[in-house]
Amino acid sequence: MHIYNTLTRRKELFTPLVAGKVSMYVCGMTVYDYCHLGHARVMVAFDVITRYLRERGYDVNYVRNITDIDDKILKRADENGESITALTERMIDAMHEDETRLNVLAPSHEPRATGHIGDIVAMIETLIEKGYAYAADNGDVYYRVRKFADYGKLNNRQLDDMRAGSRVDVDIHKKDPLDFVLWKAAKPSEAHWASPWGNGRPGWHIECSAMSTCCLGDTFDIHGGGPDLTFPHHENEIAQSEAATGKTYVNTWMHAGAVRVNQEKMSKSLGNFFTIRDVLAEHDPEVVRFLLVASHYRSPINYSVDSLTEARKSLTRLYTALEGVEAETPISQEASTYRKRFVQVMDDDFNTPEALAVMFELARELNRAKQEQPDEAARLGGELKQLGAILGLLQQAPQAFLKGTQQQGMPLSESEIESKIAHRIEAKANKDFAQADAIRDELSALGIILKDSREGTSWVLEAP
């Protein structure tokens, strides 16, 4: 298996620290608001990575943190007139609801920053003792960036270039403009914890260094996150952790691609900002997941009505192949050429577009077998569902998906559709073919496609 390493900027043979085990940390959400499409991209990307690693036999310890104390959280709680705990608990519950609807498995561990204050304080004390940090006279503690010789290695940046192009806020308490905060002194009435430097709260970057090393050790296999975290967040994590422990922090760095909306960067100021629940109110969650999986995890994704329409059409092709098939347990993994090809492309940096291409070939063979070899069709159907499960797809009953029963905003209820089909059957029996055609056309205009066969009339909901 080869994985692209952001640190080295190339694909590398993946060799875990402990044979058969994978330790992975992914930066999670700051829970002051509902999760947006960018969060969904990271959630689904590392869910697929975790599922596949487990499918390949690895025991995966997947840690994804929650930042539940932060300036944004303090500001939002104050704006809402609610406690920090009430806000963060509400947002965490909403995040878990979004994950469930997107079929994202829970991480192995989900540490919260407020649960690791002692570990954070201890790491800051170590950094001060080693000369990598200093306490200012205002109660803040800062990291001494120039002390860490390898600062900038993740992003291939030089310190002097950063200084020249920096937009760092002027802070008279810093010894260097590039230094960043590890501990913030609390303002009056703010949430705070006791520390050797006075009451305060941790800076954002130190939270992840402390939580990851506490959960996974001084060195672990994979660290992941969104594309906007490479600098400064992950760069600062490396500086903190390696200075504190004297060891390599992470062996493989992985970053998901950005989400663009109609080819523009998603932004509240542009009015094209969507939360996960905004999107799922209008679209089948599995269609949204398919859209996120259909692009390579490192590639940018364009979110638009057209891209969702194409995603639904593609997913419909797979479910149509499974329709009417009593999927059985597939043949042994070793004997399956489709599985071998699926594994081959997924072993190449989790190439999900090529993995889906293998599944579409399998679907075409399944469609042929349904007509000529029912027993073979059952085996192929089982294999298609099994491969789909590795990507978190194809686990609905085919008819449920094809009829759109999981989709919000269906034009008619199932009972209304069945009633119209019954009236059409009655019209045909009375040789009123004009009325029968009118009913078909009416349903077709709503995206409801009828299929007549000797067994009767069935229907599917066409992609919008």
ABEGO torsion letter per residue (X at the ends): XBBBBAAAGBBBBBBBABBGBBBBBBBBBBBABBBBAAAAAAAAAAAAAAAAAAAAGBBBBBBBBBBABBAAAAAAAAAAGBBAAAAAAAAAAAAAAAAAAAGBBBBABBBBAAAAAAAAAAAAAAAAAAGABBBBAAGBBBBBAAABAABGAAAGBBAAAAAAABABBBBAABABAABBBABBBBBBGBBBBBBAAEBBBBBAAAAAAAAAAAAAEABBABBBEBAAAAOAAAAAAAAAAAAAAGBBABABBBBBBBBBBGGBBBBAAAGABBBAAAAAAABBAAAAAAAAAABBAABBBBBBAAAAAAAAAAAAAAAAAABGBBBBBBBBAAABAAAAAAAAAAABGGBAAAAAAAAAAAAAAAAAAAAABAAAAAAAAAAAAAAAAAAGBGABBAAAAAAGAABBGBABBAAAAAAAAAAAAAAAAAGBAAAAAAAAAAAAAAGBBBBBBAAEBBBBBBBX
